Structure formats: structure tokens, C-alpha cells
Amino acid sequence: MKKTAIAAFLLAMTPVAAQADLLFTVGAKASIWNAEAGGQIDEGVSVEKDGLNLDSDNGQQLTVFFEHPLPFIPNLKLKQTSLELKGDGNINATFADQTFNENVNSTLDLSHSDLTLYWGLPLPVPFVDVNFGLTARQFDGVAEVSGKTTTVNESVDLDFVMPLVYGEVKINSPFGLYASADVNYIGMGGNKLSDISYGIGYDLPIPVVDIGLEAGYRSINLKADKDLADIDTDFDVSGTYFGASLALGF
């Protein structure tokens, strides 16, 4: 009798689950990323206290995404990150073929846009979502150093595209709490980029739409040569972020 009741319940729930899987989902995420830089740019110009002395700053992260149940056709995610770090330091080094031996003002703009195409793995595990795909990242920033005494100004546009492998894991719970991690990565020749984010969040119990709150940590490590970025770079930018999300299925 118990087995019959359980089988009937599972059979009754099957159309509901299938219908939920057929939903198209559109959503958006927005967060503030408090980031701090470490490492160096252009052959030994430190971005830390012993060099450019870049301050930490609050960047903005905005993501929109569209998911669907159609096989073989990828889901779509667009992400815009705006981050501009400024510093007031002292260097005795060469930047962009110009030698500085003085106090300097500097700017490191690492703003970039991501286009990610991804697919979900159909795992028979409840509350676990795994996605994989490819990201095209367009950097649209600048590295700039200005001497306070000589008033010499040198800048290099950080304007290039990098293809990345993308992966994401999200573990949900029946109580609205979840944990997630995603990574974008590539290593080729003298160029390497790793971008890792992990966080915890809570989906509010609101009908019709999914509204969530999330906090986490994001770390970007970029190593690029002159063929890609016009200057040699080997630095990382990392820090905590706090944000909210909104999703709607139809």
C-alpha cells in the first residue's frame, strides 16, 4: 500500500517537474565589488604600496541572462564589469618606454564585457546545477601613469579580446539558501587569465518572481605579454562583492 501511494505521488509530480523544466527564464544580477590590486604592470612597475600604490575601489557588476530548454542551443549571459583603480605613489621604473623616478598619479581601468554561451548538464542529482560553455571577454580599459614633477603622462589602452572556458556549479536547498562558484579561464603562451567567483545567497520566498540576495568573493589574475596588451602585465584584482538578483520564468 505504501509503495503504491509513493508511486502514485511520483507519477503525479512528473508532469509538474516536466512543466517547470520547460520554462524560459530571464534574469538580471547587480552587485558592488570592492576590489584591490596586487602584482605589477610593464616589467616591474608595482601596483602596490611600494609602487603605484593603487587604492581599493568599488566596481559595479551587472549581468543579464536568458535560459531555455531547447537542446543543443546554448543559453546566453551578458556581463559588464566596471572597475577603475587610482593611485598616488612613487616609482623608479620604466612604463610604456618612459622612465619615471618621481611621485606619480596613476589609473588602472580594468572594465570589461563578457558574452557567455553555456549549456546545462542534465545531472540526476537534486538541487545541483552544473553549467559549462565559452566566454568572449572584451577588455576596454587603460593603464596610465603621470609624473607629478615632470608632468610626463604615459598611457596604454587595455583593449583586447580573450576567449575563455566557462564553468559554473550551484548547489540549492529546499530552504532558499544556495552556494555557487563559477570560473573563466585560459592559458596560452605568455598569456593567462583566471577569473573565479564563489558566493552564498538566499532566494526570498516571493511568488511569481525569484528575488535573491548574494555575497561572495571574486578574484581575477591576468598575465599578458606585449603582443596582446602592448605591455607586460602580471597582476591580480580581488575582493568581496554584495548584490541582488531577479529572475522570471514564463
N, C-alpha and C positions, 0 to 999 in steps of 0.2 A: 504493500500500500504506500509506504513511504517512497519507494523507488518510483512508483507510478506518479506520485504527486510531484516529485522533483523533476522527472522527465517532462511532465506537462508544463511546469513552470519555465523550464529552459526553452521548450518549444514556443511558449507564448512570448518569451523575451527575444527570440531570434529575429522576428520582423522589426522590433524596435531598434535593436542594435544595428541591423542592416540599414534601416532608415537613417540612423544617426551617422553612419559611415558615408551616406550619400550626400550629406550636407556640404555645400560650398561655404567656405569660411573666409571672411575678410577681416583684417585687424590692423592695429597700429600699436606701437610701443614708443614711449618717450622717457628719457632719463637724463639725469645730470651725472657727468663723470668727472670726479675730482682726480686729475692725473698729474703725475710728477715724472720728470725725465731723468735718465741716467745714461752714462756712456759718453760717446764722443762723435763728432762730425768732422769730416775733412782732415784726416791724418793727424789726430791728436788734439783737436780743439775740444776740450772737455765741456760738457753742458752742465756740470755740477758746480759746487761751491768753489772749486779750485780753477774755474774757467769762466764760462759764460754766466754761471750762477742763475740758471733758469728757475723761475718760481713755479710752484704748482698752480694749476688753474682749473676752473670748472668748464668742461666742454659739454656739448649737447649731443645726444644720440637720438635719432628719430628713425623708426623702422615701420614700414608698411608691408603687409604680406597677403597673399592670396593662395588658398589651398583648395583642392578639389579631389574627387575620387576617380578621375579619368586615368586609366592605366597608361604607362609609357610617357605621358605628357607631364613635364615637371611642374612642381609648384614654384611660386615666384616670391622673392623677397627683395625689397629695396631698402638700403640702409644708408643714412647720411650721418657722418661724424664730423662735428666742427670742434677744432681744438687749436688754440693759439697760445703758446707759452712765451713769456717775455722775461728778459734777464738784465741784470746790471752787475757786470763782473770785470775781471781783468785777465787778459791773456797775453802770452808771448809766443805766438804761433802764426802759422800761415793759413788763411782762409780764402778760398777762391783765388789763389795765386797772389794774394795781397798779404803782406806781413804786418801784423799788429803787435805792438808792445806798449800797451796802454789800457786804461779803463775803457770799457765798451758797453754799449747797449746792444741787445740782440733780440731777435724774434725767431721762433721756430713754429711755423704753421704746418700742422700735420693733418689738415682737413682732407677727408676722402669720402668717396661714394662707392657703395658695393651693389652689384647686381648678382644675386644668387639664384641659381636654378637647382632644385633639390627634389628628391623622392623620399618617401617614407618606406621603411622596411616593414612588411606585414608579419610582425612577430606575434606568436600565440601567447604572449605574456601580458596579463592585465596591468594597466597603469604605467606601462613603459612605452615610450615613443622614441624611435631612432630614425634620424634623417641623414641623408648623405647627398652630396652634389658638388657643384663647381661654383666658384665666385670669381668675378672680374672686378678688381679693385682699381679705381682711378684716384690717384693722389692729385690734389690740386692745392698745393701749399708753397711755402717758401722758407728758406733759411737766410737770415740777414744779420750782418754784423756792422755796427757803426762805431768808429773811434770817437771818443769824447774830446781828445786833444787835436788830432789831425783832421777830424771831421770826415775822414775817408769812409765811404759806405760801399759794402760789397754784398750782393745778394745772389742766391742761386734758386731758381724755380724748381720745386719738387713736383714735377708734373710728369707722371709716368703711370703705366698700367701694369698690374701684376695679376696673372691667373693663379688661383688658389684652389686647393682641395678643401671641401667643406664637410663638417660632420657635427651632429647635434644629438644629445641624449637628454630626455626629460623623463623624470620619474614623478608621477602624480600620486595622489592619495584620495581616499573617499571623503576626506575632511577639508578639501580645498587647498591644502599645503602641497607644494611641489619643489623639486630641486632640478636644476638644469645645468648643462655645460655645453658649450659649442666651441669649435676651433676652426680657424682658417690657416692653411699652412702651404708653403712652397719652399723648396731649396734647390737652387740650380746654379752651378758655377760659383761665382763670388757673391751671389745674391741669395738672401734668405729672409723670409718673413713668417713669423708665427704670431697669431692673434688668438688668445684664449680668454674666454669669459665663463664664469661659473657663478651661480646665484641661487637664492631660495626665494620663494614667493608664496602668495596666498590669493586665491580666487574668491572674491566676495560672493556670498550667496544671494545673488540678484537674478531674477528671472529674465528671460529673453536674450540678454547680452552677458558676456563674460567680462568682468572688470577685475583686474588683478593689480597687486602691489608687489614690487620686487626689489631686492637689494643684492648686490654681488660685487665681484672684483673682475677687472679686465686688465690684461697685460699684452702689450704689443712689443715685439722685438724685431727691429729692422736692420739688416745688414745689406748694404748696396754698394756697388762699385761705380766708377765714373762713367762706365758705358751705359748704366741705367739712370743714375741720378745726377750726373755731372760732378759729384763729389763723393768721396768715400764716407760712408756712414756706418756706425755700429753702436746703436743706442736702443734703449727700451723706454717705453712710457707705460705707466701702470698706476692703478688706484681703484678706489671703490666707486660704485655707482648706485643711485637710487632712482626709481621710476615707477611708472604705472603703464598698464596695457588695457586695451579694449578690443574685443573680438565679437563678431556677429555671424551666425550661421543662417543659411537660407536654402 
